[in-house]
Amino acid sequence: MRLYCSDMPKLCSVKILLTVLPFALAIAAKADISQTTPLASGNVLNLDTGAIVASGGDLLWNGSTITPQGKAKAYNLGNLGTAGFNSYSSKDSLVYLSVIATSAPIASSVLISGEVFAVFTNGGNVAKVLVTSNSGGSITLQFVTFITPQATGPAITAIKNNSSDIPSGYPSSGIAPNSIFIVQGTGLAHPGTPELQSSADPGIPLTLNGASLTVVVNNTTVHPAVYYTSPTQLAAVLPANTPTGTGTLTVDYRGTQVQAPIQVVPAAPGINFYYTNTGVATDNSTGALLTFTNSASPGETVVLWTIGLGADPADSDTV
């Protein structure tokens, strides 16, 4: 079996509640918005305020379809019902969908009672939306908008392997050189939807959306290239020449810095999987994704997409 390094990382959801570490700066918290709102044809719903508005807003209902407005994007999660809607209990349980959410209209065929979709709002927040009824040209939406706390400066709550998503302190939780890792927190970069940077020449940048990173281990300083950013999560590549050991990671956002400890280890493998069509491998001959409904056959060669296998000086950190 041959292992390859993936060039398409996932945005990880946080499955473990983390205590904010001492280096996190103070934030100004605002309450989440939770309500049920009926919409008539032509209404526009602002999920950041809960109001029906004449201009702006996030979702336009035209009597048949729902269309994200402005910079808002949506991703349909399927007919999950109330139980499925309630299972998404925080922003972190939805944020990974931002890279596959779109501004395309949500078709009338799926806007039925029980349908659940995620929305990334114009205000930089994340909302979960449940269709409770749809008839006669009107639709009723139950939603919770998870209001992003406004940070007084950047704050770091976690540093993880991008693919294994293992929190610090657990076995195999360290970051290996040449691997993609994530930094989670608040106020880490400009608002907006994360966009993956191309690794084609000239390669991924050292500064992106106002954010840059520095890692110091055993008196060696390296500058990880930045793969994508959001206010709450950065992804970067730890350079191959980073020594192993306990060091310090610094995030610089527009001249304001915050630091956190980072543990660099020789190897800490993580296997990628695809949120859009859950699977962890591909058929070596066809490239088809192996999933719950398309399993591998005995004797078949499969390809796993991984990171964290360890430093290889022959590999570029940026291209």
Secondary structure, 3 states (H helix, E strand, C coil): CCEEECCCCCCCCCCCCCCCCCCCCCEECCCCEEEEEEECCCCEEECCCCEEECCCCCEEECCCCEEECCCCEEEEEEECHHHHHHHCCCHHHCHHHHHCCECCCECHHHCCCCEEEEEECCCCCEEEEEEEEEECCEEEEEEEEECCCEECCCEEEEEEECCCCCCCCCCCCCECCCCEEEEEEECCCCCCCCCCCCCCCCCCCCEECCEEEEEEECCEEECCEEEEECCCEEEEECCCCCCCEEEEEEEEECCEEEEEEEEECCCCCEECCCCCCCEEEEECCCCCEEECCECCCCCCCEEEEEECCCCCCCCCCCC
